[in-house]
Amino acid sequence: MPIIEVTLWDLERLVRKELDISYLEDLLPRIKCEIEDIQDENISFEATHDRPDLYSAEGVARALRGLMEIEEGLPHYRSRGVVSRSLNEGPEYRPYVMLATVYGVSLDDEAIRQLMQLQEKLHLTYGRNRRKVSIGLYDLKGINLPVKYVAADPDETRMVPLDMESEMSLREVLEKHPKGREYAHLVSGYPKYPLIIDSNSKVVSFPPIVNSEEFRVTEQSRDILIDVTATDLNAAEKVITIVATAVAERGGEIGQIEIVNPWGTYVSPRLDPGEIDLDVPLIKRLVGIELKVEDIGKLLRRMRLDFKEIADNRLKVYYPFYRTDILHQVDIVEDIVMAYGYENIEPEVLPPFHPGGEDGLEIFTRSIRESMVGLGFLEVNNYMMTNKALLYKLMCVEEKPTVEVENPRHEAYHCLRTWILPQLMQVLSRSKHADYPQKIFEVGDVVLLDEKQENRVREERHLAYAIAGRNVTLTNGLATLKAFLNDYNFSYNLKPMVHGSFIPGRVAEIYISSRRIGLIGEIHPRVLENFELKVPVTAAEINLGLLRELYLKVHT
């Protein structure tokens, strides 16, 4: 969760009241902000990931005014309505744009610092490091509305990027500007780059990379243009409202912009509230407190929400559109309880609804580990996250559908494993300096795509073991399999199979009662070469969830 830094004096002018540090220490946790440090008038706190509207002093002050009963209910912002109409002709890989203007703001160095902090924290968190959402703020003076979002030629289009003095092409920006080099991967693979220009074709911004130096926001800026470009429409709608209302907290009047897209038209930012129904008895059921409707209303208004009674024990609750965390009536109950104060809830001992106990699969897994250790194997542990080159290419098998990370931060960890043996081979490869024979095993989970499941994936608990040594053959692996299954009174059959990771004729499927539980074989020389191993390896992998199911059928 991001660490936010604010100053006491800035909060005081936004809240419009003097604040005591000890009072703040009580109030901030009520909006899920945990204080990290206080030095003189500088306050740093950890903001929860689901409240990006609290990533700057403006949003915090707005929430505090409600808790302190200075300004309750839904925040209302002065608005000029729709002030311009803009055309979206941006690139398909970054298809969404939102725009807003704020007029008559009063900025100083601290106000600008807070808005830049909001922008960067949103980039890093909600914006997935600019991949999902990017934000720009500009001095509107000198920009002729309407602005247009276009797909530009990277060599023919030129601009003076922020903190630079000379003009560059968009491609040069990616090569020479610090932000260009940092975020080049977001656009460099495409023939056209995103660009925002005004009606005179002046370059305003090269999102998601860098703004134009010409329209830098300074203490003299009074009218502000905001843009949000995104790969997700809902995220863009939320972020433009968060930023526009934050800027408006500095005394401004919001101007909305109508965006004309190839698929339709919308107006941004959204200033109308969201709605959600609340069943009043849910409060008592979840937290054990019984409140009257008028008391609930007071608590809601302190949290900058509003309501109307629509039926007995049922309310329609209105919440600001910048509240990204409100998805269900449980989220409304949480706000009510925070305003009520957790410390005011009397603790109550409740009987358990069901007896606790260790999951049966975990008990069975512990037994498996003990069996393998008893057979002379050393247990290893690997991450579930790995990479497809290890899972498939190095193992000489065809790639299969795999759960992948959409924006991996490290090339070695970008997907979830579908089997364990490749990682055991990697362990053996890194243990070539140790004496042979080496006998290792791992018990862990793998993840397989399964469209029948609600979340489209299925987790399985597997056992994998490997034996490496100069005189090791398939016989060593089979002896281990027989001893291991004998511990559980299983008889098994082997059926020949073809598998790219194993030597033909020395690999088989393992069956118990006509159910395939795994495979065993001698690793192919090509695979050994890929892992730089100079000794034979025999290995097996078994589905423990299925093995336990078969075990229970016999023993229950």
NORLINFEN-V928793 format. One record per backbone hydrogen bond with DSSP energy under -1.0 kcal/mol. CO is the residue of the C=O (numbers start at 0). NH is the residue of the N-H. E is the energy in kcal/mol with one decimal. If there is no record, write none. Layout:
<<CO	NH	E> <CO	NH	E>>
This chain:
<<1	46	-2.1> <3	44	-2.4> <5	42	-3.0> <6	10	-2.1> <7	11	-2.5> <8	12	-1.8> <9	13	-1.7> <10	14	-3.0> <11	15	-2.0> <11	16	-1.4> <19	23	-2.3> <20	24	-2.4> <22	26	-2.1> <23	27	-2.8> <26	29	-1.5> <27	30	-1.8> <27	32	-1.9> <28	31	-1.6> <31	47	-1.1> <33	45	-3.3> <36	43	-2.7> <38	41	-2.9> <40	7	-2.9> <41	38	-2.7> <42	5	-2.9> <43	35	-2.7> <43	36	-1.9> <44	3	-3.4> <45	33	-2.3> <47	50	-1.8> <50	53	-2.1> <51	54	-1.5> <55	59	-1.8> <56	60	-2.8> <57	61	-1.9> <58	62	-1.9> <59	63	-2.6> <60	64	-2.5> <62	66	-2.0> <63	67	-2.7> <64	69	-2.6> <64	70	-1.8> <65	68	-1.6> <77	253	-2.6> <80	255	-2.9> <83	257	-2.5> <85	259	-3.2> <86	148	-2.4> <90	93	-1.3> <95	229	-2.1> <97	227	-2.5> <99	225	-3.0> <100	254	-3.6> <101	223	-3.1> <102	252	-2.2> <107	111	-2.5> <108	112	-2.2> <109	113	-2.2> <110	114	-2.1> <111	115	-2.5> <112	116	-2.1> <113	117	-2.5> <114	118	-2.2> <115	119	-2.6> <116	120	-2.8> <117	121	-2.2> <118	122	-2.1> <119	123	-2.4> <120	124	-2.0> <121	126	-3.3> <122	128	-1.9> <122	129	-1.3> <124	127	-1.7> <126	131	-2.2> <126	132	-1.4> <127	130	-1.5> <131	230	-2.2> <133	228	-1.8> <135	226	-2.4> <137	224	-2.4> <139	142	-2.2> <143	198	-2.6> <147	196	-2.4> <148	88	-3.6> <149	194	-1.9> <151	192	-2.8> <152	156	-1.7> <153	170	-2.3> <156	169	-1.5> <158	167	-3.1> <159	212	-3.0> <160	163	-1.8> <167	158	-2.6> <168	172	-2.1> <169	173	-1.5> <171	175	-2.9> <172	176	-1.9> <176	180	-2.6> <177	181	-1.9> <178	182	-2.3> <182	185	-1.9> <183	186	-1.8> <183	187	-2.9> <186	189	-2.1> <192	151	-3.5> <194	149	-3.1> <195	203	-3.1> <195	204	-1.6> <196	147	-3.2> <197	200	-2.1> <201	197	-1.9> <203	211	-2.0> <204	195	-2.5> <205	208	-2.0> <205	209	-1.9> <209	205	-2.7> <210	161	-2.0> <211	214	-1.0> <212	215	-1.5> <214	138	-2.4> <217	220	-1.4> <221	104	-2.8> <222	139	-2.9> <223	101	-2.4> <224	137	-2.4> <225	99	-1.9> <226	135	-2.4> <227	97	-2.7> <228	133	-2.4> <229	95	-2.0> <231	235	-2.0> <232	236	-2.3> <233	237	-2.1> <234	238	-2.5> <235	239	-2.3> <236	240	-1.3> <237	241	-2.3> <238	242	-2.6> <239	243	-2.5> <240	244	-2.2> <241	245	-1.6> <242	246	-2.5> <243	247	-2.1> <244	248	-1.1> <246	249	-1.8> <247	250	-1.5> <249	105	-2.3> <252	102	-3.0> <253	79	-3.0> <254	100	-2.5> <255	82	-3.1> <256	267	-2.3> <257	85	-3.1> <258	265	-1.8> <259	87	-2.9> <263	260	-2.8> <265	258	-3.4> <267	256	-3.1> <273	318	-2.1> <275	316	-3.1> <277	314	-2.5> <278	281	-1.7> <279	282	-1.8> <280	284	-2.2> <281	285	-2.2> <282	286	-2.5> <283	287	-1.7> <291	295	-2.6> <292	296	-2.5> <293	297	-1.7> <294	298	-2.1> <295	299	-2.7> <296	300	-2.4> <297	301	-1.7> <298	302	-1.1> <299	304	-2.3> <300	72	-2.5> <300	303	-1.5> <305	317	-3.1> <307	315	-3.0> <310	313	-2.0> <312	279	-1.9> <313	309	-1.8> <313	310	-1.5> <314	277	-3.1> <315	307	-1.7> <316	275	-2.0> <317	305	-2.1> <318	273	-2.9> <319	322	-1.9> <321	323	-1.4> <327	330	-1.5> <328	332	-2.1> <329	333	-2.1> <330	334	-1.6> <331	335	-2.3> <332	336	-2.5> <333	337	-2.3> <334	338	-2.2> <335	339	-2.2> <336	340	-2.6> <340	343	-1.8> <341	344	-1.5> <358	362	-1.7> <359	363	-2.4> <360	364	-2.5> <361	365	-2.3> <362	366	-1.7> <363	367	-2.1> <364	368	-2.4> <365	369	-2.0> <366	370	-2.1> <367	371	-2.4> <368	372	-2.5> <369	373	-2.2> <370	374	-1.1> <371	376	-2.1> <372	375	-1.8> <377	440	-2.0> <383	416	-2.6> <385	413	-2.5> <385	414	-2.0> <386	390	-1.9> <387	391	-2.4> <388	393	-2.8> <391	396	-2.1> <392	395	-1.4> <402	415	-2.5> <409	412	-1.5> <413	404	-2.7> <414	385	-3.3> <416	446	-2.7> <419	422	-1.2> <419	423	-1.4> <420	424	-2.4> <421	425	-1.7> <422	426	-2.0> <423	427	-2.4> <424	428	-2.2> <425	429	-1.7> <430	433	-1.6> <437	467	-2.7> <438	377	-2.7> <439	465	-2.6> <440	379	-2.6> <441	463	-2.4> <443	461	-3.4> <445	459	-2.2> <447	457	-3.1> <449	452	-1.7> <452	455	-1.1> <455	449	-2.2> <457	447	-2.8> <459	445	-2.5> <460	543	-2.3> <460	544	-1.1> <461	443	-2.1> <462	541	-3.2> <463	441	-2.5> <464	539	-2.2> <465	439	-2.3> <466	537	-2.2> <467	437	-2.9> <468	471	-1.2> <473	477	-2.4> <474	478	-2.4> <475	479	-1.8> <476	480	-2.2> <477	481	-2.6> <478	482	-2.3> <479	483	-2.8> <480	484	-2.6> <481	485	-2.0> <482	486	-1.2> <484	487	-1.0> <484	489	-2.4> <485	488	-1.6> <492	510	-2.9> <494	508	-3.0> <498	501	-1.7> <500	523	-2.8> <502	505	-2.4> <505	521	-1.9> <506	496	-1.4> <507	519	-2.4> <508	494	-2.0> <509	516	-2.7> <509	517	-1.1> <510	492	-2.6> <511	514	-1.9> <514	511	-2.4> <516	542	-3.3> <517	509	-2.7> <518	540	-2.3> <519	507	-2.7> <520	538	-2.7> <521	502	-2.8> <523	527	-2.1> <524	528	-2.5> <525	529	-2.0> <526	530	-1.7> <527	532	-3.1> <528	531	-1.3> <535	468	-1.8> <536	522	-2.7> <537	466	-2.8> <538	520	-2.4> <539	464	-2.2> <540	518	-2.1> <541	462	-2.6> <542	546	-1.9> <543	547	-2.8> <544	548	-1.8> <545	549	-2.1> <546	550	-2.2> <547	551	-2.7> <548	552	-1.5> <549	553	-1.1> <550	554	-2.0> <551	555	-1.1>>
